Amino acid sequence: MQPYPHVYEVSAHGAPSGEVIVSAPRLETLRTAPPKEFGGPGDRWSPETLLAAAIADCFVLTLRALSRTAGVAWNGVECRVEAVLERADGITRFTRIVTQATLSVPMGTDETAARGLLERAESGCLIGNSLHATRHLKAAIIVAQPAPGDR
């Protein structure tokens, strides 16, 4: 890892209506639009969905890093983020973020250690830690069953 601070530059280009083009050096461009809730088409990435995606992505990447350090093996993870946008105290903002994570682990894995890994990934996600919203983790562990020929 490089020393801090890390700087991330992104550009957005738009007209009075239509899509916004978001770009960053060496990355594919994204075409975004307001979500349906704000009068947009609802079929494009929006700032709101990108924020929720950033939290989910950060959770998985944090889980990877923590599991390598802890030596906990896992087969896969499904992560779903629900980010709730509300008007609170006269300000529209995300007030609650619920991360639902299901971790698939090999048979014989310490499920308590696996659950702890999910909890540390949620609390260690730098994107989530950068927001002022209540955060909740709903974690599930699935132990992989051996294939019929492996018994």
C-alpha positions in Angstrom: 0.0 0.0 0.0 1.2 3.5 -0.8 1.6 6.1 2.0 -1.3 8.5 2.7 -2.8 10.8 1.5 -4.3 9.0 -1.5 -6.0 11.3 -4.0 -8.7 10.1 -6.4 -9.7 12.4 -9.3 -13.0 12.0 -11.1 -14.7 14.2 -13.7 -18.3 14.6 -14.6 -19.6 16.3 -17.8 -23.3 17.0 -18.4 -25.7 19.3 -20.1 -28.9 20.9 -18.7 -30.7 17.6 -19.2 -29.8 14.0 -20.2 -27.0 11.7 -19.0 -23.9 12.8 -17.1 -20.6 11.2 -18.2 -18.3 10.3 -15.3 -14.7 9.5 -16.0 -11.4 9.0 -14.3 -7.9 8.4 -15.6 -7.4 4.9 -16.9 -11.0 3.8 -16.2 -14.0 3.1 -18.3 -16.5 6.0 -18.5 -19.9 5.7 -16.9 -23.1 7.1 -18.1 -25.3 8.2 -15.2 -28.7 9.7 -14.7 -30.9 10.7 -11.8 -32.8 7.7 -10.3 -36.5 7.2 -10.9 -37.2 8.8 -7.5 -35.8 12.1 -8.7 -37.5 12.0 -12.1 -34.8 10.1 -13.9 -35.2 7.1 -16.1 -34.3 4.6 -13.4 -32.2 2.4 -15.8 -28.8 4.0 -15.3 -26.3 4.2 -12.5 -27.0 7.3 -10.4 -25.0 9.0 -7.6 -27.2 7.1 -5.1 -26.7 3.7 -6.6 -23.0 4.4 -7.1 -22.7 5.2 -3.4 -24.4 2.0 -2.4 -22.2 0.1 -4.9 -19.1 1.7 -3.4 -20.0 0.4 0.0 -20.7 -3.1 -1.2 -17.5 -3.2 -3.2 -15.5 -1.8 -0.3 -17.0 -4.4 2.0 -15.9 -7.3 -0.3 -12.4 -5.8 -0.8 -12.0 -5.2 2.9 -13.1 -8.8 3.6 -10.4 -10.1 1.2 -7.7 -8.1 2.9 -8.8 -9.1 6.4 -9.1 -12.8 5.5 -5.6 -12.9 4.0 -4.2 -11.4 7.2 -6.3 -13.7 9.5 -5.7 -16.8 7.4 -9.5 -17.5 7.1 -10.4 -19.3 3.9 -13.8 -18.7 2.2 -15.4 -19.7 -1.1 -17.5 -16.7 -1.9 -19.5 -13.8 -0.5 -22.8 -12.3 -1.6 -23.1 -8.7 -0.4 -26.2 -6.5 -0.7 -26.3 -3.0 0.5 -29.5 -1.1 1.2 -28.8 2.7 1.5 -31.8 4.7 2.8 -32.0 8.3 1.7 -34.3 10.5 3.8 -35.0 14.1 4.5 -33.8 14.7 8.1 -33.5 18.0 9.9 -34.0 19.8 6.6 -31.2 17.9 4.8 -31.5 15.1 2.3 -29.0 12.5 3.2 -28.3 8.8 3.7 -29.5 8.0 7.2 -29.1 4.2 7.3 -27.0 1.7 5.6 -27.7 -2.0 5.9 -25.2 -4.5 4.6 -26.4 -8.0 4.1 -23.5 -10.4 3.7 -23.6 -14.2 3.2 -20.2 -15.8 3.4 -19.7 -19.3 2.0 -16.9 -21.1 3.8 -15.3 -24.6 3.4 -16.4 -27.4 5.8 -14.5 -27.3 9.0 -14.2 -23.5 9.1 -14.6 -21.8 12.5 -18.0 -20.1 12.0 -17.4 -17.7 14.9 -14.1 -16.6 13.3 -15.9 -16.2 9.9 -18.7 -14.1 11.5 -16.0 -12.0 13.2 -14.4 -11.5 9.9 -17.6 -10.2 8.4 -18.1 -7.8 11.3 -14.6 -6.5 11.0 -15.1 -6.0 7.2 -18.2 -4.0 7.8 -16.7 -1.8 10.5 -13.4 -1.4 8.6 -15.0 -0.4 5.2 -13.4 3.1 4.6 -16.3 4.2 2.4 -18.9 3.4 5.1 -16.7 5.0 7.7 -16.7 8.2 5.6 -20.5 8.6 5.9 -22.7 9.9 8.7 -25.3 7.2 8.6 -26.3 4.5 11.0 -24.9 1.2 9.8 -26.1 -2.4 10.3 -24.7 -5.7 9.3 -26.9 -8.8 8.7 -24.4 -11.7 8.4 -24.9 -15.3 7.4 -22.4 -18.1 7.2 -23.0 -21.0 4.8 -20.7 -24.0 5.3 -20.0 -25.7 2.0 -21.1 -29.4 1.9 -18.7 -31.9 0.4 -19.5 -33.2 -3.0 -21.1 -36.7 -3.0 -17.9 -38.3 -4.1 -15.8 -36.6 -1.4 -17.5 -38.3 1.6 
